[in-house]
Amino acid sequence: MYKLLLADDEQIVLDSLQFIIKQQYGDDMRVEVAHSGREAITLAEQVHPDLAIFDINMPGINGIEAIKTIRELSPGTQFILLTAFDKFDYAKQAITLGVLNYLMKPFNKKRIVDAIDSAIELIDAARQKRMSELAMREKLENVRSILEIGFFYSIFFADDQTSETMRYLELLDIPSPTGLIVTLEFGERLSNGYSPNRIGQHVRLNRDFSSLRESIKMIVHCLVGPLLLNRIVVFIPIEAEMSGSLRDLAPDFARQIFEKIEKAGESELRMGVSSIVESISQFHDAYQESLLALQQTPGGEIRFYSDLLPAMTGGKGQLEWLETSFLQSTRQGDFDLASQYFNQLLTLQENADNHDLGIVRGKVLEWLILAARQTDNSNAASSGSSNTSPDYQAILGSLDITALRQNALDRIRSLTMQFSGSRGRPVSDMITAARAFIDEHYAGNISLESVAESIALSAPYLSRLFSSQIGKTFIDYLTDLRIAKACQLLREGRLSIKEISSAVGYSDPNYFSRIFKRVISQTPSEYRN
């Protein structure tokens, strides 16, 4: 079925055209008729014709002006123009508007049919192209869904899968690991609270998962993980070069997801949101952060990991949270943070056990063994339970809480050094080495992970060092360096902006220009002039 719009101010012409079309195409052609340009535009808005045959000289809005307007309303429409005058200016305008044919009156049946047949061939080809594109998009979307699921499974487990995770991000066209991990949990609304009802919710969600997934993606550009019983995990990417104020908008995206899904669904929703991920190696910890935030969140609410500790009221929940945070910060090689969590743990445990040194000492030993088991280069996992292990003799021999605390902190320092690879090097030396590596490789494919590897540190530990010692993140430091080098090259005037973009590490000149303007408040061209 084809939709045809005829427009002519002469009824006899319209009758002739309708007769020919009915005789030649029958019910395959649906015909709409207009007597003026204005009427033709109104009809085109309603039916979006595949083909339009217009007289040029109609009262009011002529055929040429009508085509210009309808092109905007219905870009795929093919046009044939009719005229009783052989005017070159009209023919020239018709060509610029992409008119398929330009016929002189009086016309005969063969010329009209040949013109319509040519239009039908183009319409069929366009339809076939759209069908092929839709089929390809569907295939790509199916592949993308599989890749997204693979990405999430690569971060769910603590095994070192950073190269695999990076590959997934590349295939999914995510340029930076910077972002948030969000875990949504669906449960039942009860008069006396909230119930996860994981099996029942899984059955209900599985039925509507495709539409729910699309709803989330319509709110914000993100990756959506598989349905895990009654939970869905989402990764919201953030441009690594975004300024701090813009990066603060990321939690708003999480809130928008929460509000839209909460309003639309029959289930009670709660959500846990991680702190901002800045490197591949932080993905698993961020996922755990979102779960910890989720566990401390009542139904119908959203909670951010960064707000979790101040909101805690004490007791078993806080103890479990501190244990997890202690293990995480130890694994990240961050002694300062690990020692803070340990001191809080020890105080809570001491109060919970009525200052019983034996019980507290056993608990401290348990925490240290768990921390040691997180690293592959530690033999403590196999010897931690032995009373003769040199790593733990000092712990077992502690005669009071003060000695226990100090001996434990010594062991924690040793463990964090193993994870960070620092081996006690001064912080200033590590920062100097990192900056030297960045200064040498800023124009290449450099990342937080590659810098950390070059100086034998963990990426999370290096990230914290940058923030605390330099006063800016790794990304901010790298961006400032690149833009400073770009300014120098622009002042010299020897290279084009495209060449400068590549010379300072940006493969896309348009992206380089956006970053440059954000930092300098001028475009590269304006700065050069």
FIVOVO-598219 format. One line per field, with one value per residue (C-alpha): residue in one letter; x, y, z. Coordinates in nm, 2 decimals. Example, Ala and Ser with C-alpha at 12.3 -4.5 7.8 and 13.67 -1.06 7.14 Angstrom:
residues 2
r = a,s
east = 1.23,1.37
north = -0.45,-0.11
up = 0.78,0.71
end
This chain:
residues 529
r = m,y,k,l,l,l,a,d,d,e,q,i,v,l,d,s,l,q,f,i,i,k,q,q,y,g,d,d,m,r,v,e,v,a,h,s,g,r,e,a,i,t,l,a,e,q,v,h,p,d,l,a,i,f,d,i,n,m,p,g,i,n,g,i,e,a,i,k,t,i,r,e,l,s,p,g,t,q,f,i,l,l,t,a,f,d,k,f,d,y,a,k,q,a,i,t,l,g,v,l,n,y,l,m,k,p,f,n,k,k,r,i,v,d,a,i,d,s,a,i,e,l,i,d,a,a,r,q,k,r,m,s,e,l,a,m,r,e,k,l,e,n,v,r,s,i,l,e,i,g,f,f,y,s,i,f,f,a,d,d,q,t,s,e,t,m,r,y,l,e,l,l,d,i,p,s,p,t,g,l,i,v,t,l,e,f,g,e,r,l,s,n,g,y,s,p,n,r,i,g,q,h,v,r,l,n,r,d,f,s,s,l,r,e,s,i,k,m,i,v,h,c,l,v,g,p,l,l,l,n,r,i,v,v,f,i,p,i,e,a,e,m,s,g,s,l,r,d,l,a,p,d,f,a,r,q,i,f,e,k,i,e,k,a,g,e,s,e,l,r,m,g,v,s,s,i,v,e,s,i,s,q,f,h,d,a,y,q,e,s,l,l,a,l,q,q,t,p,g,g,e,i,r,f,y,s,d,l,l,p,a,m,t,g,g,k,g,q,l,e,w,l,e,t,s,f,l,q,s,t,r,q,g,d,f,d,l,a,s,q,y,f,n,q,l,l,t,l,q,e,n,a,d,n,h,d,l,g,i,v,r,g,k,v,l,e,w,l,i,l,a,a,r,q,t,d,n,s,n,a,a,s,s,g,s,s,n,t,s,p,d,y,q,a,i,l,g,s,l,d,i,t,a,l,r,q,n,a,l,d,r,i,r,s,l,t,m,q,f,s,g,s,r,g,r,p,v,s,d,m,i,t,a,a,r,a,f,i,d,e,h,y,a,g,n,i,s,l,e,s,v,a,e,s,i,a,l,s,a,p,y,l,s,r,l,f,s,s,q,i,g,k,t,f,i,d,y,l,t,d,l,r,i,a,k,a,c,q,l,l,r,e,g,r,l,s,i,k,e,i,s,s,a,v,g,y,s,d,p,n,y,f,s,r,i,f,k,r,v,i,s,q,t,p,s,e,y,r,n
east = 0.00,0.13,0.00,-0.03,-0.12,-0.25,-0.27,-0.40,-0.65,-0.81,-1.07,-1.04,-0.67,-0.74,-1.02,-0.79,-0.51,-0.74,-0.88,-0.54,-0.41,-0.73,-0.71,-0.34,-0.28,-0.62,-0.63,-0.25,-0.26,-0.44,-0.52,-0.57,-0.67,-0.60,-0.70,-0.44,-0.09,-0.23,-0.47,-0.18,0.04,-0.25,-0.31,0.06,0.08,-0.19,-0.10,0.28,0.25,0.50,0.44,0.30,0.21,0.17,0.08,0.33,0.08,-0.18,-0.35,-0.19,0.10,0.23,0.37,0.74,0.66,0.44,0.72,0.96,0.73,0.63,1.00,1.03,0.72,0.78,1.14,1.09,0.81,0.89,0.76,0.65,0.58,0.32,0.32,0.16,0.46,0.81,0.99,1.36,1.35,1.09,1.28,1.60,1.42,1.26,1.61,1.74,1.44,1.51,1.19,1.19,1.02,0.90,0.62,0.46,0.08,-0.10,0.04,-0.06,-0.11,0.22,0.42,0.23,0.26,0.63,0.69,0.49,0.66,1.00,0.89,0.76,1.10,1.26,1.00,1.04,1.42,1.39,1.15,1.39,1.68,1.48,1.39,1.75,1.87,1.61,1.71,2.07,1.99,1.80,2.10,2.34,2.11,2.10,2.48,2.51,2.28,2.51,2.82,2.65,2.58,2.94,3.06,2.86,2.97,3.33,3.28,3.06,3.36,3.67,3.91,4.14,3.95,4.06,4.17,3.85,3.64,3.84,3.77,3.39,3.40,3.58,3.33,3.04,3.20,3.24,3.56,3.63,3.56,3.45,3.10,2.86,2.74,2.37,2.18,1.80,1.60,1.23,1.02,0.66,0.48,0.35,0.16,0.42,0.73,0.91,0.96,1.21,1.02,1.30,1.14,0.80,0.96,1.19,0.89,0.71,1.03,1.13,0.80,0.86,1.24,1.28,1.05,1.21,1.55,1.45,1.29,1.61,1.81,1.57,1.65,2.03,2.30,2.40,2.47,2.20,2.30,2.10,1.81,1.96,1.64,1.49,1.78,1.92,2.26,2.33,2.65,2.61,2.92,3.05,3.29,3.62,3.71,3.39,3.44,3.35,3.03,2.91,3.02,2.79,2.50,2.56,2.37,2.07,2.06,2.03,1.75,1.57,1.58,1.45,1.16,1.05,1.06,0.91,0.61,0.56,0.59,0.37,0.66,0.84,1.18,1.50,1.84,2.20,2.45,2.83,3.09,3.24,3.45,3.77,3.95,3.88,4.02,3.75,3.45,3.41,3.45,3.20,2.95,3.00,2.95,2.62,2.51,2.62,2.42,2.12,2.13,2.10,1.81,1.44,1.19,1.10,1.43,1.76,2.09,2.44,2.74,2.92,2.63,2.62,2.86,2.73,2.37,2.47,2.34,2.57,2.53,2.58,2.50,2.78,3.02,2.96,2.99,3.32,3.46,3.38,3.52,3.84,3.90,3.83,4.07,4.34,4.30,4.33,4.66,4.54,4.69,4.55,4.19,4.24,4.38,4.08,3.83,4.03,4.04,3.66,3.62,3.84,3.65,3.31,3.43,3.58,3.26,3.05,3.26,3.28,3.66,3.73,4.09,4.08,3.77,3.87,4.22,4.06,3.84,4.14,4.32,4.02,4.02,4.39,4.37,4.08,4.27,4.58,4.38,4.29,4.63,4.78,5.14,5.08,5.14,4.94,4.63,4.77,4.95,4.72,4.55,4.88,4.98,5.34,5.30,5.55,5.30,5.06,5.27,5.27,4.89,4.85,5.11,4.95,4.88,4.65,4.43,4.70,4.96,4.70,4.61,4.97,5.07,4.76,4.84,5.19,5.05,4.80,5.08,5.27,4.96,4.87,5.23,5.20,4.89,5.01,5.36,5.50,5.73,5.75,5.86,5.81,5.49,5.68,5.90,5.59,5.41,5.73,5.76,5.40,5.42,5.74,5.56,5.26,5.48,5.65,5.34,5.06,5.02,4.96,4.70,4.76,4.54,4.54,4.62,4.92,5.07,5.01,5.17,5.48,5.55,5.43,5.13,4.76,4.54,4.30,4.60,4.75,4.42,4.40,4.76,4.69,4.38,4.56,4.90,4.84,4.49,4.33,4.23,4.45,4.21,4.21,4.60,4.63,4.37,4.54,4.88,4.74,4.57,4.88,5.08,4.81,4.82,5.20,5.15,4.88,5.10,5.38,5.13,5.31,5.04,4.67,4.42,4.37,4.74,4.76,4.47,4.65,4.99,4.84,4.66,4.31,4.21,3.89,3.94,3.58,3.62,3.95,3.79,3.51,3.76,3.98,3.69,3.58,3.93,4.03,3.69,3.79,3.79,4.14,4.07,3.98,4.29,4.52,4.38
north = 0.00,0.34,0.68,0.94,1.31,1.50,1.88,2.09,2.38,2.24,1.97,1.82,1.75,1.59,1.38,1.27,1.17,0.98,0.79,0.69,0.59,0.39,0.21,0.13,0.06,-0.02,-0.06,-0.06,0.32,0.53,0.87,1.20,1.52,1.88,2.19,2.44,2.44,2.51,2.22,2.00,2.09,2.01,1.67,1.59,1.65,1.39,1.11,1.15,1.05,0.83,1.02,1.37,1.51,1.89,2.16,2.45,2.73,2.69,2.99,3.11,2.88,2.75,2.40,2.49,2.65,2.36,2.11,2.31,2.28,1.92,1.82,1.91,1.72,1.41,1.39,1.05,1.18,1.16,1.46,1.50,1.85,1.94,2.27,2.43,2.66,2.57,2.80,2.74,2.90,2.66,2.36,2.48,2.51,2.17,2.02,2.18,2.04,1.69,1.67,1.33,1.44,1.76,1.71,1.95,1.98,1.83,1.49,1.15,0.83,0.67,0.97,0.98,0.60,0.59,0.88,0.70,0.37,0.54,0.68,0.35,0.19,0.45,0.41,0.03,0.07,0.31,0.07,-0.22,-0.02,0.08,-0.29,-0.39,-0.12,-0.22,-0.58,-0.48,-0.26,-0.55,-0.78,-0.52,-0.46,-0.83,-0.84,-0.53,-0.69,-1.00,-0.77,-0.58,-0.90,-1.01,-0.67,-0.71,-1.07,-0.96,-0.71,-0.93,-1.14,-1.04,-1.23,-1.00,-0.95,-0.59,-0.66,-0.84,-0.56,-0.30,-0.50,-0.50,-0.12,-0.08,-0.30,-0.11,0.22,0.34,0.56,0.58,0.36,0.66,0.63,0.49,0.14,0.13,-0.17,-0.17,-0.42,-0.49,-0.61,-0.62,-0.33,-0.45,-0.27,-0.34,-0.28,-0.43,-0.79,-0.88,-1.20,-1.27,-1.56,-1.40,-1.07,-1.25,-1.41,-1.07,-0.88,-1.14,-1.08,-0.71,-0.70,-0.58,-0.28,-0.20,-0.21,0.03,0.26,0.29,0.35,0.63,0.82,0.82,0.66,0.35,-0.02,-0.25,-0.58,-0.91,-0.98,-1.13,-1.27,-0.94,-0.71,-0.52,-0.36,-0.05,0.13,0.50,0.62,0.98,1.15,1.13,1.49,1.64,1.91,1.84,2.03,1.82,1.50,1.59,1.55,1.17,1.10,1.29,1.03,0.76,0.95,0.99,0.62,0.56,0.80,0.68,0.31,0.36,0.54,0.31,-0.03,-0.23,-0.32,-0.15,-0.03,0.04,0.14,0.15,0.37,0.34,0.61,0.73,0.47,0.61,0.30,-0.05,-0.20,-0.03,-0.18,-0.49,-0.27,-0.03,-0.31,-0.42,-0.06,-0.05,-0.37,-0.23,0.08,-0.13,-0.34,-0.03,0.11,0.07,0.00,0.30,0.48,0.54,0.55,0.65,0.47,0.80,0.88,0.54,0.56,0.89,0.74,0.43,0.41,0.13,-0.23,-0.54,-0.36,-0.11,-0.38,-0.58,-0.26,-0.16,-0.52,-0.50,-0.14,-0.25,-0.54,-0.32,-0.04,-0.30,-0.45,-0.11,-0.06,0.24,0.21,0.54,0.44,0.08,0.19,0.42,0.14,-0.10,0.14,0.18,-0.19,-0.26,-0.01,-0.15,-0.51,-0.43,-0.28,-0.56,-0.82,-0.64,-0.58,-0.96,-0.95,-1.31,-1.28,-0.94,-1.08,-1.38,-1.14,-0.92,-1.23,-1.33,-0.99,-1.00,-1.35,-1.24,-0.94,-1.15,-1.39,-1.12,-1.12,-1.39,-1.30,-1.36,-1.70,-1.59,-1.76,-2.10,-2.02,-1.77,-2.01,-2.14,-2.01,-2.04,-1.81,-1.53,-1.29,-1.35,-1.43,-1.07,-1.06,-1.37,-1.24,-0.90,-0.85,-0.55,-0.36,-0.10,-0.36,-0.55,-0.23,-0.15,-0.50,-0.52,-0.19,-0.30,-0.61,-0.39,-0.16,-0.47,-0.60,-0.26,-0.23,-0.58,-0.47,-0.12,-0.24,0.07,-0.12,0.18,0.43,0.80,0.94,1.23,0.98,0.80,1.12,1.24,0.91,0.92,1.28,1.20,0.91,1.12,1.41,1.16,0.97,1.23,1.23,0.86,0.61,0.67,0.57,0.56,0.19,0.23,0.50,0.29,-0.02,0.19,0.27,-0.06,0.08,-0.01,0.22,0.30,0.39,0.61,0.78,0.87,0.99,1.23,1.38,1.42,1.53,1.73,1.85,1.72,1.39,1.20,1.29,1.66,1.66,1.49,1.72,2.04,1.91,1.84,2.17,2.36,2.18,2.26,2.63,2.63,2.47,2.71,3.01,2.87,2.86,2.58,2.31,2.29,2.24,1.89,1.82,1.98,1.77,1.45,1.58,1.62,1.29,1.36,1.16,1.35,1.72,1.81,1.65,1.83,2.17,2.11,2.02,2.32,2.56,2.42,2.47,2.80,2.95,3.00,2.77,2.68,2.91,3.20,3.14,3.13,3.46
up = 0.00,-0.10,0.01,-0.27,-0.22,-0.53,-0.52,-0.81,-0.82,-1.14,-1.07,-1.42,-1.36,-1.03,-1.18,-1.47,-1.23,-1.00,-1.29,-1.42,-1.08,-0.99,-1.33,-1.30,-0.93,-0.79,-0.41,-0.38,-0.39,-0.13,-0.28,-0.09,-0.28,-0.21,-0.40,-0.27,-0.12,0.23,0.21,0.08,0.38,0.63,0.46,0.45,0.83,0.88,0.63,0.57,0.20,0.02,-0.30,-0.38,-0.73,-0.71,-0.96,-0.93,-0.99,-0.71,-0.54,-0.21,-0.13,-0.46,-0.52,-0.46,-0.12,-0.02,-0.10,0.12,0.42,0.36,0.33,0.70,0.80,0.59,0.47,0.29,0.05,-0.32,-0.53,-0.89,-1.02,-1.28,-1.47,-1.78,-1.82,-1.92,-1.67,-1.60,-1.26,-1.14,-1.28,-1.10,-0.77,-0.82,-0.86,-0.54,-0.35,-0.47,-0.68,-0.87,-1.19,-1.36,-1.61,-1.85,-1.90,-2.08,-1.98,-2.10,-1.91,-2.00,-1.87,-1.54,-1.49,-1.58,-1.33,-1.05,-1.12,-1.08,-0.75,-0.63,-0.70,-0.48,-0.21,-0.21,-0.19,0.10,0.28,0.23,0.35,0.67,0.73,0.69,0.92,1.18,1.16,1.20,1.50,1.65,1.61,1.74,2.04,2.11,2.10,2.31,2.58,2.58,2.62,2.90,3.09,3.04,3.17,3.49,3.55,3.52,3.81,4.04,4.15,4.33,4.09,3.89,3.56,3.49,3.13,3.06,3.21,3.00,2.69,2.76,2.80,2.47,2.29,2.45,2.35,2.70,2.69,3.07,3.37,3.57,3.70,3.96,4.04,4.13,4.27,4.26,4.47,4.42,4.70,4.83,5.00,5.34,5.60,5.86,5.64,5.34,5.22,4.94,4.83,4.59,4.40,4.35,4.25,4.00,3.83,3.80,3.69,3.44,3.25,3.23,3.23,2.86,2.91,3.25,3.10,2.83,3.08,3.27,2.96,2.85,3.18,3.14,2.92,3.12,3.12,3.27,3.41,3.41,3.65,3.97,4.13,4.25,4.18,3.88,3.88,3.67,3.57,3.50,3.31,3.36,3.13,3.31,3.21,3.35,3.61,3.97,3.95,3.65,3.81,4.10,3.87,3.85,4.17,4.02,3.75,4.01,4.18,3.84,3.79,4.14,4.10,3.76,3.84,4.18,4.03,3.74,3.93,4.15,4.37,4.65,4.53,4.73,4.59,4.69,4.51,4.52,4.55,4.22,4.04,3.89,3.77,3.64,3.96,4.17,4.00,4.23,4.54,4.40,4.35,4.71,4.82,4.64,4.82,5.16,5.10,4.99,5.30,5.52,5.32,5.40,5.13,4.92,4.97,4.81,4.99,4.89,5.02,5.10,5.34,5.50,5.79,5.95,5.92,6.11,6.47,6.59,6.67,6.46,6.13,6.19,6.29,5.97,5.76,5.93,5.87,5.50,5.47,5.66,5.43,5.12,5.23,5.31,4.96,4.81,4.99,5.19,5.54,5.67,5.58,5.69,6.03,6.08,6.02,6.23,6.53,6.51,6.48,6.78,7.00,6.90,6.95,7.29,7.41,7.27,7.45,7.79,7.75,7.74,7.60,7.49,7.28,7.13,7.05,6.87,6.67,6.57,6.46,6.24,6.07,6.00,5.85,5.63,5.51,5.43,5.23,4.98,4.82,4.61,4.71,5.08,5.25,5.55,5.41,5.47,5.80,5.96,6.19,6.33,6.67,6.57,6.26,6.30,6.16,6.44,6.75,6.85,6.83,7.04,7.29,7.34,7.71,7.69,7.44,7.38,7.28,7.08,6.88,6.81,6.70,6.48,6.32,6.24,6.07,5.87,5.76,5.63,5.44,5.28,5.16,5.00,4.82,4.71,4.63,4.81,5.04,5.26,5.00,5.09,4.95,4.79,4.59,4.46,4.35,4.19,4.00,3.89,3.77,3.57,3.40,3.32,3.18,2.95,2.83,2.85,2.47,2.45,2.57,2.94,3.23,3.61,3.59,3.36,3.58,3.90,3.73,3.63,3.99,4.15,4.33,4.32,4.12,4.41,4.64,4.37,4.32,4.69,4.68,4.40,4.57,4.91,4.79,4.47,4.55,4.23,4.08,3.83,3.55,3.64,3.66,3.32,3.16,3.29,3.16,2.82,2.79,2.90,2.63,2.38,2.47,2.41,2.07,1.98,2.07,1.85,1.55,1.36,1.38,1.30,1.57,1.46,1.48,1.82,1.94,1.84,1.98,2.33,2.35,2.21,1.90,1.85,1.77,1.86,2.20,2.24,2.16,2.42,2.69,2.59,2.61,2.95,3.10,2.92,2.86,2.49,2.19,2.05,1.75,1.98,2.20,1.90,1.76
end
